[in-house]
Amino acid sequence: MLAGAPDRVAAEGVSALRSILNQSSLALRNSEAHRALAEQARTDALTGLANRAAFTGALKRAAADPGARFSVAFVDLDDFKVVNDVHGHAAGDELLRRVAHRLRLAVRAGDLCARLGGDEFAVLVRDLPDPDVSDLAGRLVEALCEPVQVPGGSVRVGASVGVAHHRPGEDAEQVVQHADVAMYAAKAAGKNRVRVFTP
């Protein structure tokens, strides 16, 4: 506006332009803040993974698509409480951050890793044949049983992983329940292993 204006610009014009620029700047800042808040609402603050709400939403969207093929891997750390009790909560928090990092590295780019709470994690796996999902779950167990450096020393935990494949007619809640049942079966079988839900 100023570049195309005559030699002298009226004071009102300058004032109006300043007002427009200030309002535009404020709108941009508000938009950034809104986007940041929306991201925080879907992200676990400790690990940076998706949180339970984000995972549940993605799972419901997948289950609502009649042609969707997906599986859920439910991951529960073995003996995590021992780390907290022996080394303290700072060590437990660091362990959870390292677990999150290893989960991200073990899955494909399109898979969704989430921390559901405490030492429970889940992975939403899309468009992968059932045997390959089991292989992926096995890689999760291998990755998570490696020692981790935390404040106070090196610790080692395992992971019990339950896998459930979505079947026609099942809703999101049923898939998660089946993965949870399989995870408890993995713990009952001796921990640090994978079990797949079978109806």
Secondary structure, DSSP 8 states (H G I E B T S, - for coil): --TTS-SS--HHHHHHHHHHHHHHHHHHHHHHHHHHHHHHHTB-TTT-SB-HHHHHHHHHHHHH-TT--EEEEEEEEESHHHHHHHH-HHHHHHHHHHHHHHHHHHS-TTSEEEEEETTEEEEEEES--HHHHHHHHHHHHHHHTS-EEETTEEE--EEEEEEEE--TT--HHHHHHHHHHHHHHHHHTTSSSEEE---
